[in-house]
């Protein structure tokens, strides 16, 4: 599937996010990746990292725009 044909979701957040915020980001990214979405973020510690961990657990690619 071409990149431009996929649902792309940007996830951003605080570097020093709470454990609950990181858990939410991880679970949301996992659910979205399970539906074929591509998660995009800056790969910074905190919620960005949690989102990518969830996306990878869902078995989908991750993308760092930098």
C-alpha positions, 0 to 999 in steps of 0.5 A: 500500500502506498504511503499516501493511501494510508490513514496517517495519525500524528501523535504529540505530547509532553516530554514528561507526561504522566504514566496514565498519559503514556499508557493512553497514547500507547493503547490508542496507537496500538488500536489505530495501528491495528486498523492500518493507520501510520503513526507519525511523531517526533520520537521524543521521550514521553507520549511520542515514545509511548505512541510508537511503542503501541504502534510497533506492538500493533505490527505497523510501521512508524514514521519519524518526519525528521 
